[in-house]
Amino acid sequence: MVAVQKSIVINRPIDEVYRYATDPKHWYQWYSGLSEPRNLSGQGEAGTTMDLDIHMFGMQLPVIVAVTENSRTGSGYTWKGLIKGSIDSLQSWTYTPEGTATRIDYAEEYELPKSLMSKLADKLIIKKVMNNVMEQSLKNLKDICETTELRTN
């Protein structure tokens, strides 16, 4: 497994950021290269499932997302999801208050098929792309949360 970790502070109250960021109907608006959900069952709580496409390398890669945790933890929140498809991964998002702002810590562990080419591709391309996608996605989320009225329905 390969791990990617990123963090960002968003100047908006935690409850607003958390409700917006964990609603799967909004993910395509800020998650770089992600399609709108299909076959959405649930509203983001544990047990929610959906089909999505990730656009990467000029290809449309289908994935299935299953939310495994979405809960309050102390003064913050935790969201976890299992992604199955072309790239299998486990994502974990923690939302922590930082004054009147929100700190998001993102971690993802992913695995490619076991062929030598995929290992080579991971070292040379995939890890860099995954880092860039997450960096851009967090920046997009920050920009939206800090500059617009958030719809959380």
VEXDREN-2710 file (C-alpha; in Angstrom, 1 decimal):
% VEXDREN-2710
k/r/px/py/pz
1/MET/0.0/0.0/0.0
2/VAL/1.1/3.6/-0.7
3/ALA/0.0/6.4/1.6
4/VAL/-0.8/10.0/0.8
5/GLN/-1.4/12.6/3.5
6/LYS/-2.5/16.3/3.3
7/SER/-3.8/19.0/5.6
8/ILE/-5.5/22.3/5.2
9/VAL/-7.1/25.0/7.4
10/ILE/-10.4/26.5/6.1
11/ASN/-11.6/29.8/7.6
12/ARG/-15.1/28.7/8.2
13/PRO/-16.8/27.0/11.2
14/ILE/-16.3/23.2/11.5
15/ASP/-20.0/22.3/11.3
16/GLU/-20.5/24.1/8.0
17/VAL/-17.4/22.7/6.4
18/TYR/-18.1/19.2/7.6
19/ARG/-21.7/19.1/6.4
20/TYR/-20.8/20.4/3.0
21/ALA/-17.6/18.3/2.5
22/THR/-19.2/15.0/3.5
23/ASP/-22.3/15.4/1.4
24/PRO/-21.7/13.2/-1.7
25/LYS/-23.9/15.4/-3.9
26/HIS/-21.3/18.1/-3.6
27/TRP/-18.1/16.1/-4.1
28/TYR/-17.8/16.7/-7.8
29/GLN/-17.8/20.4/-7.2
30/TRP/-14.5/20.4/-5.3
31/TYR/-12.9/16.9/-5.7
32/SER/-10.6/17.2/-8.7
33/GLY/-11.6/14.9/-11.6
34/LEU/-14.6/13.4/-9.9
35/SER/-18.0/12.9/-11.5
36/GLU/-21.4/13.4/-10.0
37/PRO/-22.6/10.3/-8.1
38/ARG/-24.8/7.7/-9.7
39/ASN/-26.8/5.1/-7.9
40/LEU/-26.5/7.1/-4.7
41/SER/-27.9/5.3/-1.7
42/GLY/-27.8/7.4/1.4
43/GLN/-26.8/11.0/2.2
44/GLY/-23.2/10.5/3.3
45/GLU/-23.8/8.6/6.6
46/ALA/-22.1/5.3/7.3
47/GLY/-23.5/2.8/4.8
48/THR/-23.9/5.2/2.0
49/THR/-22.8/3.8/-1.4
50/MET/-22.5/5.3/-4.9
51/ASP/-20.9/4.9/-8.3
52/LEU/-18.5/7.6/-9.5
53/ASP/-15.9/8.1/-12.2
54/ILE/-12.5/9.5/-11.6
55/HIS/-11.0/11.3/-14.7
56/MET/-7.3/10.6/-14.8
57/PHE/-4.7/10.3/-17.6
58/GLY/-7.4/11.1/-20.1
59/MET/-9.4/8.1/-19.0
60/GLN/-12.6/7.7/-17.1
61/LEU/-12.0/5.2/-14.3
62/PRO/-15.2/3.8/-12.6
63/VAL/-15.2/3.3/-8.8
64/ILE/-17.6/2.4/-6.1
65/VAL/-17.5/4.3/-2.9
66/ALA/-18.8/3.0/0.4
67/VAL/-18.9/5.3/3.5
68/THR/-17.7/3.2/6.4
69/GLU/-17.7/5.9/9.1
70/ASN/-19.2/9.4/9.4
71/SER/-19.3/10.5/13.1
72/ARG/-18.6/13.1/15.7
73/THR/-15.4/12.5/17.6
74/GLY/-14.9/14.8/20.5
75/SER/-15.1/18.4/19.2
76/GLY/-14.6/17.3/15.6
77/TYR/-15.7/14.7/13.1
78/THR/-14.3/11.7/11.2
79/TRP/-15.3/10.5/7.8
80/LYS/-13.9/7.2/6.2
81/GLY/-14.6/5.6/2.9
82/LEU/-13.6/2.5/1.0
83/ILE/-13.1/3.0/-2.8
84/LYS/-13.1/0.0/-5.1
85/GLY/-12.3/-0.1/-8.8
86/SER/-9.3/0.6/-10.9
87/ILE/-7.5/1.8/-7.8
88/ASP/-8.6/0.4/-4.5
89/SER/-8.1/2.8/-1.5
90/LEU/-9.2/3.7/2.0
91/GLN/-9.7/7.4/2.6
92/SER/-9.8/9.0/6.1
93/TRP/-10.8/12.6/6.7
94/THR/-10.7/14.3/10.2
95/TYR/-12.3/17.7/10.8
96/THR/-11.0/19.5/13.9
97/PRO/-11.9/23.0/15.1
98/GLU/-9.0/25.5/15.1
99/GLY/-10.5/28.6/16.7
100/THR/-13.3/29.7/14.4
101/ALA/-11.7/27.8/11.5
102/THR/-11.6/24.1/10.5
103/ARG/-8.5/21.9/10.1
104/ILE/-8.9/19.0/7.7
105/ASP/-6.4/16.1/7.8
106/TYR/-6.7/13.8/4.9
107/ALA/-5.0/10.4/4.6
108/GLU/-5.4/7.8/1.8
109/GLU/-3.9/4.4/1.4
110/TYR/-4.2/2.9/-2.0
111/GLU/-3.1/-0.2/-3.9
112/LEU/-2.7/-0.8/-7.6
113/PRO/-2.8/-4.2/-9.3
114/LYS/0.3/-6.3/-8.5
115/SER/2.0/-6.2/-11.9
116/LEU/5.5/-4.8/-12.2
117/MET/4.2/-2.1/-14.6
118/SER/1.8/-0.8/-12.0
119/LYS/4.6/-0.7/-9.4
120/LEU/6.8/1.2/-11.8
121/ALA/3.9/3.5/-12.8
122/ASP/3.2/4.1/-9.1
123/LYS/6.7/5.2/-8.4
124/LEU/7.0/7.4/-11.4
125/ILE/3.5/8.8/-12.0
126/ILE/0.6/7.7/-9.8
127/LYS/1.9/8.9/-6.4
128/LYS/2.7/12.3/-7.8
129/VAL/-0.7/12.5/-9.5
130/MET/-2.5/11.4/-6.4
131/ASN/-0.7/14.0/-4.3
132/ASN/-1.5/16.7/-6.9
133/VAL/-5.2/15.6/-7.0
134/MET/-5.6/15.8/-3.3
135/GLU/-3.7/19.1/-3.0
136/GLN/-6.0/20.7/-5.7
137/SER/-9.1/19.1/-4.2
138/LEU/-8.3/20.6/-0.7
139/LYS/-7.6/24.0/-2.3
140/ASN/-10.9/23.8/-4.2
141/LEU/-12.8/22.9/-1.0
142/LYS/-11.1/25.8/0.8
143/ASP/-11.9/28.3/-1.9
144/ILE/-15.6/27.2/-2.0
145/CYS/-16.0/27.2/1.7
146/GLU/-14.4/30.6/2.2
147/THR/-16.1/32.4/-0.6
148/THR/-19.6/31.1/-1.1
149/GLU/-22.9/30.4/0.7
150/LEU/-22.8/26.6/1.3
151/ARG/-25.8/24.5/0.3
152/THR/-26.0/21.6/2.6
153/ASN/-29.3/20.0/1.5
END
